[in-house]
Amino acid sequence: MIKVLGIGNAVLDVVAKVTDEYLIQHSLKKGTMCLVEEQASKEIYSQITPVKQSSGGSVANTIVGISILGENAGFCGKVKNDELGKNFIKSIKETGASFLCEKAISGLATARCIVLVTPDGERTMQTFLGASTTLSPEDLNDNFFDNLKYILFEGYLWSSITAREALYKAVTIAKRKKIEIIFSLSDPGLVGMFKDDFYNFIKNDVDVLIGNQMEYETLLETNDVEESLNKISNFTDIAVITLGEKGAVAIKKNKILYAQSEKNLNVLDTTGAGDMFASGLIFELCKSGDIEKAIKLGCRVAGKIISQYGARPEGKII
């Protein structure tokens, strides 16, 4: 019986190591995500040597993490009935998570995200969204939402009109069934692009908000962490800000709580840090509802993932 449902983009992650000079030469801003067309994605792919390829997407990675930690979780995202799409579904199911959407039989290819990792572990992403943009309200069935405790959405869904429509259908069902809504801001550039939409969605529909410091700064136009939390807590039950090597901070019922990051880590790749933080956070919220324990577990799980390449955990997390 699924307790957490994630709705997001189904994307193949392609991880490659590059230099800072490579980013400069290709006019890429470190630490951001940029949407590209299929041809541009193919050109970038031809210039790199992948160190790892695995099915991903932010929400999908979080759902996999929740499943590996031991909670029943499911994912809904659109892939094509091609090789990458079949591999995506296979890898989701191998972790114990459920895959709920039907494959597209025609149209755009399955999405891919090229993750360029610099020596400091920072990741810069070039994403071709492909079939993931064709997610629509028709892909969601009422029975997907039976017995759920949480539903998780990502900001990336705003990149597609039909995916946004699917999100609002899911919100309507969630409210009817009294399911709590978790929203991940996803990327500072995306927050800037859809700032008003995000703000209204958070104000009206979101119970738990997750984002990093840069995303919150873009949304609320302040670089003061506690000011950000106090502002957003007027709308949400729980707000969480990840602070990189400084850990994380959350607010619930006007109480601000801090958690420290893991120490003495061999940082190889920060690609999955935010996604795995969210998996630890949501797993503990399902288990105990204790936000302080949840941000601590989130930091612990994030610490594990940044010691390997790629956003998916290799086997047991903790």
SULHU-V173205 format. One record per backbone hydrogen bond with DSSP energy under -1.0 kcal/mol. CO is the residue of the C=O (numbers start at 1). NH is the residue of the N-H. If there is no record, write none. Layout:
co nh
CO NH
CO NH
//
This chain:
co nh
3 149
3 150
4 74
5 152
6 76
11 56
12 113
13 54
14 115
15 51
15 52
16 117
19 23
20 24
21 25
22 26
23 28
24 27
29 32
32 125
34 127
37 41
38 42
39 43
40 44
41 45
42 46
44 47
52 15
54 13
56 11
57 61
58 62
59 63
60 64
61 65
62 66
63 67
64 68
65 69
66 71
72 3
72 4
73 98
74 6
75 100
76 8
79 104
80 82
82 86
83 87
84 88
85 89
86 90
87 91
88 92
89 93
90 94
92 95
92 97
93 96
98 75
104 81
109 131
111 12
112 128
113 14
114 126
115 16
116 124
117 18
118 121
121 270
122 118
124 116
125 34
126 114
127 36
128 112
129 132
130 133
131 134
132 135
136 139
137 140
141 144
142 145
143 146
145 148
149 180
150 5
151 182
152 7
153 184
154 157
155 158
156 159
157 160
160 164
161 165
162 166
163 167
164 168
165 169
166 170
167 171
168 172
169 173
170 174
171 175
172 176
173 177
174 179
180 151
181 207
181 208
182 153
183 210
184 155
185 187
187 191
188 192
189 193
190 194
194 198
195 199
196 200
197 201
198 202
199 203
200 204
201 205
207 238
208 183
209 240
210 185
211 242
212 216
213 217
214 218
215 219
216 220
217 221
224 228
225 229
226 230
227 231
228 232
229 233
231 234
232 235
232 236
238 209
239 251
240 211
241 249
242 213
243 246
244 247
247 243
248 259
249 241
250 257
251 239
252 255
255 252
257 250
259 248
265 267
270 273
272 276
273 277
274 278
275 279
276 280
277 281
278 282
279 283
280 284
281 285
282 286
283 287
284 288
284 289
290 294
291 295
292 296
293 297
294 298
295 299
296 300
297 301
298 302
299 303
300 304
301 305
302 306
304 307
305 308
306 268
306 269
313 315
//
